Amino acid sequence: MAEAGIARLADPDVEARLARLDDLLEGLQSTPGPTTRSATEAVVLLTEIYGEALARILDRADGQLAGRLADDELLGHLLVLHNIHPEPPERRAARAVERLRPAVRERGGDVEWAGVEGQVGRVRLKAGGGGCGSGCGGTTEVSDAVQEAVLAAAPELTAVESLAIPSDRQAAPAFVPLATLTHRGAR
């Protein structure tokens, strides 16, 4: 919580600054020379120092505080960046899928976390169906949203694979030979 007199950045302001930082770093990388190398080294050193500071905060935090810090979107990303997030990638990815599940179900589909194999996250996905219309989004749209959410929560994973959840199958109509129906009274 912010103390009186200490200004905080709103999430959109943080996102704008991150986007600007990306632009500046891309510009630096495309400009060769000693000044560029020095600037890039300064950014790397500064990032390492802030990472060490975050690690020391986590070392001194109890489990509840560490969890609250990790739950903050910006702090969570920084903890992942510095490889000091208190939760394993699989748990973070599973939580991301569970957060998406209500929205997918609302569209007539479903999504389930299926675990990690190597560096690949796996989800089971059933597309929304029946009467949804074109505004609901198909399997590809949902799959892309799930992939984006999982990789944002656990960037250590290299990919997300979607496995199909079989649609609810109705019982197949039983085959009744015609002779059975026509000879009912016989015997």
LUMFIDO-324319 format. One record per residue (C-alpha): residue in one letter; chain; x, y, z. Coordinates in steps of 0.5 Angstrom, whole numbers. Example, Ala and Ser with C-alpha at 12.3 -4.5 7.8 and 13.67 -1.06 7.14 Angstrom:
2
PT type mol    px    py    pz
PT    a   A    25    -9    16
PT    s   A    27    -2    14
// end
This chain:
187
PT type mol    px    py    pz
PT    m   A     0     0     0
PT    a   A     2     7    -2
PT    e   A     4    12     4
PT    a   A     1    19     4
PT    g   A     5    23    -1
PT    i   A     8    17    -5
PT    a   A     6    17   -12
PT    r   A     4    10   -15
PT    l   A     4     9   -23
PT    a   A    -3     6   -25
PT    d   A    -2    -1   -29
PT    p   A    -3     3   -36
PT    d   A     2     8   -34
PT    v   A     7     2   -32
PT    e   A     5    -2   -39
PT    a   A     7     5   -43
PT    r   A    13     5   -39
PT    l   A    15    -2   -41
PT    a   A    13    -1   -48
PT    r   A    18     5   -49
PT    l   A    23     1   -45
PT    d   A    23    -4   -51
PT    d   A    23     1   -56
PT    l   A    29     4   -53
PT    l   A    33    -2   -52
PT    e   A    31    -4   -59
PT    g   A    34     2   -62
PT    l   A    40     1   -58
PT    q   A    41    -6   -60
PT    s   A    41    -4   -68
PT    t   A    46     2   -67
PT    p   A    53    -1   -66
PT    g   A    59     2   -63
PT    p   A    62     3   -56
PT    t   A    57     8   -53
PT    t   A    51     2   -55
PT    r   A    56    -3   -51
PT    s   A    56     1   -45
PT    a   A    49     3   -45
PT    t   A    47    -4   -46
PT    e   A    52    -6   -40
PT    a   A    49    -1   -36
PT    v   A    42    -4   -37
PT    v   A    44   -11   -35
PT    l   A    48    -9   -29
PT    l   A    42    -5   -27
PT    t   A    38   -11   -28
PT    e   A    42   -15   -24
PT    i   A    42   -11   -18
PT    y   A    35   -10   -18
PT    g   A    34   -17   -19
PT    e   A    39   -18   -13
PT    a   A    35   -13    -9
PT    l   A    28   -17   -10
PT    a   A    32   -24    -8
PT    r   A    34   -21    -1
PT    i   A    26   -18     0
PT    l   A    24   -25    -2
PT    d   A    29   -28     3
PT    r   A    27   -24     9
PT    a   A    19   -25     7
PT    d   A    15   -30    10
PT    g   A    11   -35     6
PT    q   A     5   -30     6
PT    l   A     8   -24     4
PT    a   A    12   -28    -1
PT    g   A     6   -30    -4
PT    r   A     2   -24    -4
PT    l   A     9   -21    -8
PT    a   A     8   -26   -13
PT    d   A     1   -25   -14
PT    d   A     2   -18   -16
PT    e   A     2   -18   -24
PT    l   A     8   -13   -25
PT    l   A    12   -16   -19
PT    g   A    11   -23   -21
PT    h   A    14   -22   -28
PT    l   A    20   -19   -25
PT    l   A    21   -25   -20
PT    v   A    20   -30   -26
PT    l   A    25   -25   -30
PT    h   A    30   -26   -24
PT    n   A    29   -33   -24
PT    i   A    27   -32   -16
PT    h   A    19   -34   -17
PT    p   A    17   -38   -11
PT    e   A    12   -42   -15
PT    p   A    14   -47   -20
PT    p   A    12   -46   -27
PT    e   A     7   -51   -27
PT    r   A     3   -49   -21
PT    r   A     3   -42   -24
PT    a   A     1   -44   -31
PT    a   A    -5   -49   -28
PT    r   A    -7   -42   -24
PT    a   A    -7   -38   -31
PT    v   A   -12   -44   -34
PT    e   A   -16   -44   -28
PT    r   A   -17   -37   -29
PT    l   A   -19   -37   -36
PT    r   A   -24   -43   -35
PT    p   A   -30   -39   -33
PT    a   A   -30   -35   -40
PT    v   A   -28   -41   -44
PT    r   A   -34   -45   -41
PT    e   A   -39   -39   -42
PT    r   A   -37   -40   -49
PT    g   A   -39   -47   -49
PT    g   A   -32   -50   -49
PT    d   A   -28   -52   -43
PT    v   A   -20   -52   -42
PT    e   A   -17   -56   -37
PT    w   A    -9   -56   -35
PT    a   A    -6   -63   -37
PT    g   A     1   -62   -34
PT    v   A     8   -61   -37
PT    e   A    12   -65   -41
PT    g   A    19   -63   -42
PT    q   A    19   -55   -43
PT    v   A    12   -56   -46
PT    g   A     5   -54   -42
PT    r   A    -1   -58   -44
PT    v   A    -8   -57   -44
PT    r   A   -14   -60   -46
PT    l   A   -19   -56   -50
PT    k   A   -26   -57   -52
PT    a   A   -29   -52   -57
PT    g   A   -35   -48   -56
PT    g   A   -41   -50   -60
PT    g   A   -48   -50   -61
PT    g   A   -51   -43   -63
PT    c   A   -46   -39   -61
PT    g   A   -45   -35   -67
PT    s   A   -39   -32   -70
PT    g   A   -37   -28   -64
PT    c   A   -36   -33   -59
PT    g   A   -29   -35   -62
PT    g   A   -27   -42   -65
PT    t   A   -22   -47   -62
PT    t   A   -16   -43   -65
PT    e   A   -18   -36   -62
PT    v   A   -19   -40   -55
PT    s   A   -13   -44   -56
PT    d   A    -9   -37   -57
PT    a   A   -11   -34   -51
PT    v   A   -10   -40   -47
PT    q   A    -3   -40   -50
PT    e   A    -2   -33   -49
PT    a   A    -4   -33   -41
PT    v   A     0   -40   -40
PT    l   A     7   -37   -43
PT    a   A     5   -30   -39
PT    a   A     5   -34   -33
PT    a   A    10   -39   -34
PT    p   A    15   -36   -39
PT    e   A    20   -42   -37
PT    l   A    16   -46   -42
PT    t   A    18   -46   -49
PT    a   A    11   -48   -52
PT    v   A     3   -50   -50
PT    e   A     0   -56   -53
PT    s   A    -7   -56   -54
PT    l   A   -10   -63   -53
PT    a   A   -17   -64   -55
PT    i   A   -23   -66   -50
PT    p   A   -28   -70   -54
PT    s   A   -35   -67   -55
PT    d   A   -40   -70   -50
PT    r   A   -42   -76   -54
PT    q   A   -49   -78   -54
PT    a   A   -51   -85   -54
PT    a   A   -51   -88   -61
PT    p   A   -58   -91   -63
PT    a   A   -58   -98   -61
PT    f   A   -59  -102   -68
PT    v   A   -65  -106   -67
PT    p   A   -66  -111   -73
PT    l   A   -73  -110   -77
PT    a   A   -74  -118   -76
PT    t   A   -75  -117   -69
PT    l   A   -80  -111   -69
PT    t   A   -84  -115   -74
PT    h   A   -84  -122   -71
PT    r   A   -85  -119   -64
PT    g   A   -92  -124   -62
PT    a   A   -89  -130   -65
PT    r   A   -86  -136   -61
// end
